[in-house]
């Protein structure tokens, strides 16, 4: 086996590993963001019952968490498809996922009890950045 073939094989293995790691991170981020949004009490003025927490930033948190979940879910779907898809579109999706995940993490940082979800969002953003670097 030639050295060039070994390098190509190593690159392919890294590509597949990074792609899989990114898809896993996106799936976990989507799951936790959806869970966070469903567990977060609605903001003022909503009919949420007597135990609802009145927090004006909660509606924004729910919107961003659901948006992050949707973007991460779509990114995972695209990563799970045939590898012959358009590279530009894949790069765009990965960059959007990275950006939305970081944005969501920053918002979650300000909400007690959302620390785990914020860290998962950051892990997703790192996985997207790592896979983007693998794409070259």
Secondary structure, 3 states (H helix, E strand, C coil): CCHHHHHHHHHHHHHHHHHHHHHHHHHHHHHHHHHHHHHCCCCCCCCCCCCCCCCCCHHHHHHHHHHHHHHHHHHHHHHHCCCCCCHHHHHHHHHHHHHHHHHHHHHHCCCCCCHHHHHHHHHHHHHHHHHHHHHC
